[in-house]
């Protein structure tokens, strides 16, 4: 006689990735493989934007704290909800960092179409994000040079906060827009499902990387869904990747995160000195694999060259 032991089949455990099959961003960024390594668990990401619909079923528990820089009503708005979902959705749609936590800074009004935010509201929101322990700040907005914002960005960077911003949708002939063009910020442009750069995205040497941002299925207020296009949602995808990196290796500095994103990005065609894609298209899985191979603080020579 002997015990009736249990044995187990030795297949690799199935990935828990969910999401809609039409979310091409998940394939582009290899999210299924990335989520076997990290999901952004407990990483604090401040989203400075319009009001987020924190009650959307795909965002349950994601928005952990909010700040109203406008001192007015709090009507959920499409743009802020889209950005939060691109980062942290975990329902019908899947965000890049579904287990991250969002600090929602309401700095933009609820105007239909293009919402607006003032320097004062944005500055207050960035200070609030810094004071509340954000590791990443997503800034999916663009405008002119702002001296106070520039000082706050430098201070946040000095405290180890990863700053990510949309390059802007003002067209190839536009002057660089801010905060994306600030040297302490990772500027992100957008691409479509065929890896073509978004036709009205800003261009320039300050662009760091590209991410999917055309015809993205996104969350909308009231538990609904819409298509989103622009450098805004591309930046949110990169913020999500940054959260995966920081979960995996919390000691990474903003410089480490930038260098990793750049070193693991790939151009869809032959490299050119003035690429519209920056260093190329980001990839969550390649970025995670890279930090597992290299100690934090080590800078890849190729990454330096691309910067």
Buried (B, 14 or more C-beta within 10 A) or exposed (E): EEEEEEEEEEEEEEEEBBBBEEBBBBEBBBBBBBBBBBBBBBBBBBBBBBBBBBEBEBBEEBBBBBBBBBEEEBEBBBBBBBBBBBBBBBBBBBBBBBBBBBBBBBBBBBEEEEBEBBBEBBBBBBBBBBEBEBBBBBBBBBBEEBEEBBEBBEBBBEEBBBBBBBBBBBEEEBEBBBBBBBEBBBBBBBBBBEBEBBEBBBBBEBBBBBBBBBBBBBBBBEBEBEEBBBBBBBBBBBBBBBBBBBBBBEEBBBBBBBBBBBBBBBBBEEEEEEBBBBBBBBBBBBBBBBBEEBEBEEBBEEBEEBB
